[in-house]
């Protein structure tokens, strides 16, 4: 029983090299900082990492869903910034919970509209979202009236950072909950499988009768929801929001998604990968804090991580192609040999 | 003309919107004070030249079917910093201090190297967006690392002044270079072997591969062209300011938030197909001038940066929708 379980896991790792590489990267980064920074493997820091995970994990999840659907949502940073501005602005007059609900509603709506246009007009998502990236940025600037929006009472959002069970806060619990829900949704429901289908093989799935509009809209609405959630958490935690802020989320989220093993061609990857990828990026960011580097160094190292993953993915694809070609040539050889043997046989008989 | 009228009738909603925008534009021209003056026209062209040159470089990338590069402003940042370093310190060599040709050469070399490296990854099968997102972080990190995020300035009477602030026949040098580069790029795309290959690879990658024009070499060449033009703009900009900092091209460059997105917007508003294979640099130049005109109009009307960014964003989304509706049923929606 035990043995078969382990062998099952082993089989899974062997069959999915990208996920294996993600785990490998996560463990490498964690153990590097764990050994070189004294306090890295402590309870408090684990709490801090999970707090960061609440933001970055969501963005990574959002991009993972979009990339699984074969598209990429570039407007995610602007969407998060807009939601942050709205939530921070509305918290004073109507209270935090209602403000979060309104912000999430608007972000999800934006994602929904984007998905609708992408599916209806059949434009590529990168094309449309590069436009909405700028549009939403301008809108959030207008909403924020070109200023940094601030809470008047900084004690209001304390409830999302209270610590319990040693590692968790309400924000990170919620995010883990969202992860599990989305994981079940993507894995076991019809709608989730449709997202995989249009990402992996769009023409084939269209021919097989999968509607393109529904999964596309669901994927982008989910992505908008996650971006809005992340924006709300960031805004409430810091108590401030800027219209032009949060653009770094796109890079960090993309790195998280790609470390987690999604393929840009779509249809590959999963929620576990997204979580591992986001954790890896968090380990890196948190660990670099202890070296007291400037902000741009964090960006530099995150980008290096992305390039490492891209190189790995490209190399594995090229290797795959090489293997397929080799197998094909071998089979051709085999067939030729068989034919020659057959001819010789028939010659000998006659 | 007949086709135009019939397609106008077919898409009623679209044509109403289009007419509305044209009327708004005409109203803006005549209602804005000091808009229709020679001086203002020169300002517009000068603004357009800065991102127009970059957009012409990006047009090559877009036409060859590689979407766009997200590392434009970072390439410009590192080139700008490198030029200023050359002018002020001579890269550590005493006799090179203030030498314009050497600084220019080194900067162009850095730009070409950055472009070629990204093009290599793109050509090997990486997605252009993701590769250049990573490349952008690395380039920006190196630029800030090199300068410690300080402003590098060099003395005023220098060899580079003619490029930054000089003018020729009443037009600034940068405007002349915009015009020359636009004509040259159009000539290359239309009449040379290489230009036709760009269209071939962009419009049908499989056919390109079958006839021996792989995307690998094409991606490297077009990314190098784009980055070299970014380097040129960065040099002109640094020469104009007599100083450079890594975040000169970052948030709130000019007015529209972000240099990279502005350049991409220029290519899109001009009406080039983002999927590749359709478009030319004249469209890009017109897009650049159009964006500069609208932006200038909004500035003269005293609008803040928020509404201006909304304006440019609306232009991008609108042009995407228009071209998507017109291209319905064609290969552009693949």
Boltz contact constraints between the chains, C-beta under 6 A:
constraints:
  - contact:
      token1: [A, 121]
      token2: [B, 324]
      max_distance: 6.0
  - contact:
      token1: [A, 122]
      token2: [B, 333]
      max_distance: 6.0
  - contact:
      token1: [A, 123]
      token2: [B, 324]
      max_distance: 6.0
  - contact:
      token1: [A, 126]
      token2: [B, 129]
      max_distance: 6.0
  - contact:
      token1: [A, 127]
      token2: [B, 274]
      max_distance: 6.0
  - contact:
      token1: [A, 127]
      token2: [B, 320]
      max_distance: 6.0
  - contact:
      token1: [A, 128]
      token2: [B, 320]
      max_distance: 6.0
  - contact:
      token1: [A, 130]
      token2: [B, 264]
      max_distance: 6.0
  - contact:
      token1: [A, 131]
      token2: [B, 316]
      max_distance: 6.0
  - contact:
      token1: [A, 131]
      token2: [B, 317]
      max_distance: 6.0
  - contact:
      token1: [A, 131]
      token2: [B, 320]
      max_distance: 6.0
  - contact:
      token1: [A, 134]
      token2: [B, 261]
      max_distance: 6.0
  - contact:
      token1: [A, 134]
      token2: [B, 313]
      max_distance: 6.0
  - contact:
      token1: [A, 135]
      token2: [B, 313]
      max_distance: 6.0
  - contact:
      token1: [A, 135]
      token2: [B, 317]
      max_distance: 6.0
  - contact:
      token1: [A, 137]
      token2: [B, 257]
      max_distance: 6.0
  - contact:
      token1: [A, 137]
      token2: [B, 309]
      max_distance: 6.0
  - contact:
      token1: [A, 138]
      token2: [B, 306]
      max_distance: 6.0
  - contact:
      token1: [A, 138]
      token2: [B, 309]
      max_distance: 6.0
  - contact:
      token1: [A, 138]
      token2: [B, 310]
      max_distance: 6.0
  - contact:
      token1: [A, 138]
      token2: [B, 313]
      max_distance: 6.0
  - contact:
      token1: [A, 139]
      token2: [B, 310]
      max_distance: 6.0
  - contact:
      token1: [A, 141]
      token2: [B, 306]
      max_distance: 6.0
  - contact:
      token1: [A, 142]
      token2: [B, 306]
      max_distance: 6.0
  - contact:
      token1: [A, 146]
      token2: [B, 304]
      max_distance: 6.0
  - contact:
      token1: [A, 146]
      token2: [B, 306]
      max_distance: 6.0
  - contact:
      token1: [A, 244]
      token2: [B, 251]
      max_distance: 6.0
  - contact:
      token1: [A, 251]
      token2: [B, 133]
      max_distance: 6.0
  - contact:
      token1: [A, 251]
      token2: [B, 137]
      max_distance: 6.0
  - contact:
      token1: [A, 254]
      token2: [B, 133]
      max_distance: 6.0
  - contact:
      token1: [A, 264]
      token2: [B, 127]
      max_distance: 6.0
  - contact:
      token1: [A, 296]
      token2: [B, 141]
      max_distance: 6.0
  - contact:
      token1: [A, 296]
      token2: [B, 144]
      max_distance: 6.0
  - contact:
      token1: [A, 299]
      token2: [B, 137]
      max_distance: 6.0
  - contact:
      token1: [A, 299]
      token2: [B, 141]
      max_distance: 6.0
  - contact:
      token1: [A, 300]
      token2: [B, 141]
      max_distance: 6.0
  - contact:
      token1: [A, 303]
      token2: [B, 134]
      max_distance: 6.0
  - contact:
      token1: [A, 303]
      token2: [B, 137]
      max_distance: 6.0
  - contact:
      token1: [A, 303]
      token2: [B, 138]
      max_distance: 6.0
  - contact:
      token1: [A, 306]
      token2: [B, 134]
      max_distance: 6.0
  - contact:
      token1: [A, 307]
      token2: [B, 134]
      max_distance: 6.0
  - contact:
      token1: [A, 310]
      token2: [B, 126]
      max_distance: 6.0
  - contact:
      token1: [A, 314]
      token2: [B, 124]
      max_distance: 6.0
  - contact:
      token1: [A, 314]
      token2: [B, 125]
      max_distance: 6.0
  - contact:
      token1: [A, 314]
      token2: [B, 126]
      max_distance: 6.0
